Amino acid sequence: MPRAVRSLAATGIAGIVLAGSAVAPAAATPQPPPYDRTSAAEARRVDRVPTPRLDWYACYDYAQCASVRLPLDYDHPKGATTEVALLRVRARDQQHRIGSLFVNPGGPGVSGTDFALAAPYYLGDDLLDRFDVVGVDPRGAAASENIRCFRSVKDQTRAYAGLNVPFPWTKAEEKAYVAASKRVGRGCSTTGRPLTGAASTAEVARDMEVLRRAVGDRKLSYLGFSYGTALGQYYANMFPDRFRTIAVDGVLDPNAWVGRGQARNQMQETRLRSADGAYRALNEILLRCSQVARSGGCALGNHPAAAFDTVAKRLRVKPLVVGSYTISYADFIGATLNALYYPYGWEDIVELTAELLAATAPGASRAAGATARRALAARAAPGYDFPYDNAQETFLTVACTDAYHPKSADAWPALAAREDQRAPYFGRAWAWTTSPCARDTWTVRDEDAWTGPFNRTTAAPLLVVGDYWDPATNYQGAVGSAALLPNSRLLSSDSWGHTAYGTSACVTSRIDAYLLSGALPDEGTVCVGDTQPFADISTAKRVYASKSELARAGLPGRGEPKRLPPVAGPRPAAGTLTVR
């Protein structure tokens, strides 16, 4: 303001201007940018790393593979490095290629290269035509340099003894599980270093930013499922002006994942509430079962919820012996949770419950049938055989290092029981997944882990996708994440199973359209899953099932239809820690 005008303002007559006087216009106030920028600290970390040269070579008949060495610590770009593996499936229409689409299946710690290899069997034709599909094995996992928390398979096997149940139920099982959790946490905090202290989600996001440059893309295009949604949100908040499109499906609320403020002392499951989603989905299946029972459409009779609870109560008291196997209460719940991961899993839940209801009845003379035996087929203790299997260690490295957890593993039995009170059947199953993360035993940390904020205004919008009946990533996680991100759009779906892409033509087409052009679905869009419990199911369902298994294993078949659900991390299997 000119001095004369300031003087008049001071006397209360600033509105009076003397005739003939000239007042200089006020200088324009600088306006803040309409979106957040990558911070100077994060830019310094990644931008001073030279763009890697990717020496692609042919692999797996139709793909290309490469590996690069990236800084173990981005604060010391010329120091120690770790090897990171990539795989890409080239765009079929190179003339109209948009760029690269980075994909991540979740886990955490699941192979991104396997997921990219399976892309022709679950992605839409338009995406396959226009994008090179790129998968990265997160540092420490799969084909990247491996985390190893123990020096040998023998040491690992001895440490893991006690974890060979879906989750502990008896006092003896809880004691053994807590002891094993302490051994694993200490092993990863000592022998597993330095990689266990340098493999947080933030480090993987930094790797992805450097690799974006390496594949020649000006900005990132990304599709992430399950835990892969956390990676997408980390990238969006760390590099808010460096992506073109980010679609996340089966969403973890990042604040709940990390645990901020007073929530630091809570179990991660208390914050994420995966069990609530699983319990809600099971209840809905049993409700719909009761609605069709009178017409013979459900084998559990008029009171299916009571039938399910009866089986659970009987197995809590006395496990069922089936040949050389023993089916415990935890096996039953683990198999149920496993089935909920699939759009058609309700069939297995009904069949298994009906079989076990008959087999556990007083005076029953026959053993459970094929469904119960299949439910046990996946039972295998992690790390109990050659070669060294670090799947649980990569999962724990991220879950334990990213997030805050209760102090002592000894608290887990009581805390897990409390989760079961809130979300019956599944509270314990989810709560025990992070018992090795107790702060007293998991002491390795990543000083450069990102703990927020997660509410950056990004230059480009994000698409956040939530499935009403998701048993692993509660629908409320998508709602919470969309509310956090000012420049995002929530797409909801009345779908079944874990993640919605591939389960609903409505969801799939809208995600594809967004990734291709950046066009968002209309606000408030709610899709409906193509498969609904107790509705007529086409014969194509079984093809879908078998192909889904191939995609999950990263072993695509040949000459079969492509419409598959995404790999959203391994399903919870008996004898392993549950992962998302």
Summary of the structure (lengths in Angstrom):
residues: 580
radius of gyration: 26.1
end to end distance: 59.2
largest distance: 109.7
contacts: 2098
relative contact order: 0.15
helix: 43%
strand: 13%
